[in-house]
Amino acid sequence: MSVSRPARCLLSVPSIPRLHPRLGPRTFHTTPKLAERRRPRYTSIKASDPALIEAQRKAKVEQARETFKAYTAEEKEFLAKQYTPEQLAAIEAGEKAIDPVDLDARGVIRSDWGSLTYVDDFATRRPFVDKKASAFEGPVDPNARLMTLEEMSLADAEYEWNIIQQNPQEKDFPFDDPVRRAEARPSRTDLLKSFDEVPITVGSHGPISPKHQSIVAPMLPIGIEAAVDGTGKQVGDEEADVRDPDGVYDLLRRQTGLTLDQIFEYRVKILVQHRVVNQTRLGKIQSLYCLAICGNGEGRLGIGEAKGQETEDAMKNARIQAIKNMKPIPRYENRTIYGEVEGKVSAVEVKLMSRPPGFGLRCQHLIFEMARAAGIQDLAARVPRSRNKMNTVKATYQALMKQRIPDEIARGLGKKLVDVRKVYYGGRV
Amino acid sequence: MQTAIRQINPRKLLKLPYNSSSPQNYLLAPARASHYTWRDKPDNHPPTMSLVILANVCSHLQNASKARLGLTSVPSTNMILTLSLALQASGFLSSVTRGGLTPPPLDALSTYVPEPVTQENISTRRLWLGMKYYNNEPVLSSMGMVSKPTKRIWMDVDGLGRIVKGKEAGFVKGLTRPGECLFVSTDRGVMEARDCVERKVGGMLLCRVL
């Protein structure tokens, strides 16, 4: 028995209602049960009570007026002695513009955890306490370039000339006197200032002052940050294209700058598609795995993988990933590969072999599709061990990327290398 | 029994003279008869020592490449020396220097004059090979034996010609990868397979290098 509770008669009815935990059947989801007792977020107010609220509001206003009193007639007289009529008018306008209730609510000195240890209204920037203000936030000039040496020296000379004009010196200035020497302009301070003020880049409208330029990346194209985070304005067509009414490729277009024409020209194909299952404690969760390839038919190839609950989503994401992952692959004479290459992913080993013109793509369907997308016309391939579809595609991609270029090998060996085919056919292959 | 064996002289069993100077008996010639060379062999082949050392050298050079070593050492034998020089001529090695157990001075690898090999120092001689790297990749990335210690493979010019063209010859795969080389031990020294075809000599296939 708890010590804090008094002993009661066993037969007496307890005055405190017993706590009945409302235990219903357990749900397997996080949505609150409809049958649960609702707790409103705000205290409920009866219809007859608005007067109470009004009274509370009035009390607030009174308290604010008490704290921030309006100027009395005497005070105004006193102010009139100190300030001009225009200044007085400005003071009065300011007084009128700020609601004392707001001032009472907002104009408090913070004492919470995020508050500063000193009093500051942040009206001025203090270089040792405050972070340096960002140099530039506006659009970047795409034509901006670094000044040439002559332009730089001209800009420097102009800056110095202005200082000399503004601070005329007597003709026989004693430069030898170390004390007077410090007074000479342009001085050491001027030199240090010039680093921040003399422009070193030229844009479409003449030299750009360093104050208005991004030091981090002066040549960055306009709006690239917005395109990357997906919140910015859409590049290209403003209204939805008929060919892509659902905006499937919108984000891709923004991120890559591709047009719909270019995207539809790519050879995209889903090569592998199967269901995968994630076993959780709540049961099996099925989703669809998709592997897509994308090539431009001119030596670029990419692989995209995606998983999703919906078939359409998974396929769409796989296609987009494939487009994003496109990389150039080396091709010999734009028709075949360089020599023999091997790729291995898991138990799948793929061996690709270059072949003479007109040989065709004599290889299994997955490698055939990849070669066709990449723009390879002559190729032979062997997949001697396991033939798992997904790993075959990955191993083929690995092999295509692993090709050794004869020119580079020759440089490594320090040898001169001549392509005999080009010599024999007089460069007409 | 033990004493009996010790008393039997193998030379007496073979009925050979002790100081044989006939070329046919070069294998059993005593050590001091060093004026016999491999040219005295009937088939004019260099002395084919065990290929086990070569196999070790192949693995060692692969490992040195993977570890990105600048200089490494291999045992100093005639076959390894001629092979190393052939590798250098093909551009796989930057330098071949004979030295002792410590590496020769790195700043003078090409001008370094090694001390002469004598009976005293022959056991401590090593070949110091300079490895090459280009574009953050080793120039010599893989090296493997074709002849094995238990199965040597000899090939004539026709077979070598097929291999150089990238075709298979006598269970030996062709040189299909760009930059792949095959080194052959011939009576004119260790040569690259393409040189062998050019000079019309065959020989024992040693190793392929990529």
Chai-1 contact restraints between the chains, C-beta under 6 A:
chainA,res_idxA,chainB,res_idxB,connection_type,confidence,min_distance_angstrom,max_distance_angstrom,comment,restraint_id
A,Y338,B,P178,contact,1.0,0.0,6.0,A-B,restraint_1
A,G339,B,T176,contact,1.0,0.0,6.0,A-B,restraint_2
A,G339,B,R177,contact,1.0,0.0,6.0,A-B,restraint_3
A,G339,B,P178,contact,1.0,0.0,6.0,A-B,restraint_4
A,E340,B,T176,contact,1.0,0.0,6.0,A-B,restraint_5
A,E340,B,R177,contact,1.0,0.0,6.0,A-B,restraint_6
A,R404,B,P178,contact,1.0,0.0,6.0,A-B,restraint_7
A,P406,B,P178,contact,1.0,0.0,6.0,A-B,restraint_8
A,I409,B,P178,contact,1.0,0.0,6.0,A-B,restraint_9
A,I409,B,G179,contact,1.0,0.0,6.0,A-B,restraint_10
A,G412,B,Y134,contact,1.0,0.0,6.0,A-B,restraint_11
A,G412,B,V139,contact,1.0,0.0,6.0,A-B,restraint_12
A,L413,B,G91,contact,1.0,0.0,6.0,A-B,restraint_13
A,G414,B,G91,contact,1.0,0.0,6.0,A-B,restraint_14
A,K415,B,G91,contact,1.0,0.0,6.0,A-B,restraint_15
